[in-house]
């Protein structure tokens, strides 16, 4: 009898285990889908090249200027910039080694020679982090956020994304990707530079037009469609007055 009871409970335990596994999977899938949707919507926004130049020029010191320039020209994540060691800058081959990135991967990112030499000269200590505070401590993600946001205030550059009041590091990443695509740069190369797990991720984020592109194409297309249409005028002879709740046209 005990044996029968034990066997009878087995399917129930198995069912509960499967149900728990399913709920756990569903929660992870929902969170992942929300993150992807969030990324897709944010990727529609970017700064113009003129705004990026103003942002770099508004930095109050060489360290902050180089930090923002690095974000603008490579699309690196703030966490990657914070963890960057001086020895990770290869000014001979003009490369930056990014270690322990998202997914715990290491990748190489090209950099312009002028920027590589400037980064190499930022600190003589090759065994320390590249960007440090006045006390010699490594800059954290929040400090990097503050540097970028304050530069935006000084340059009078605002985020086009209504979700954020100030310029963010990830907005610079999106701006790098958008301008790369607009210049007909390789999507596969962009994927490797940004450190995406697959080219599909890059296509999903940046393969479509940005909000700026949509607005520009809309205005251009409507300009062609309605080129011959005369603008609406308010000629006094065509005006109507309202009397007793009815529109009455003046006699000519």
Secondary structure, DSSP 8 states (H G I E B T S, - for coil): -HHHHHHHHHHHHHHHHHHHHHHHHHHHHHHHHHHHHHHHHHTT----HHHHHHHHHT-SSHHHHHHHHHHHHH---HHHHHT-BGGGEETTTTEEEE-S-TTS--EEEE--HHHHHHHHTT-S-TTSBSSB-TTS-B--HHHHHHHHHHHHHHHT---SSTT-SS--HHHHHHHHHHHHHHTT--HHHHHHHHT-SSHHHHHHHHSS--HHHHHHHHHHHHHHHTTTS------GGG-EEEETTEEEE---
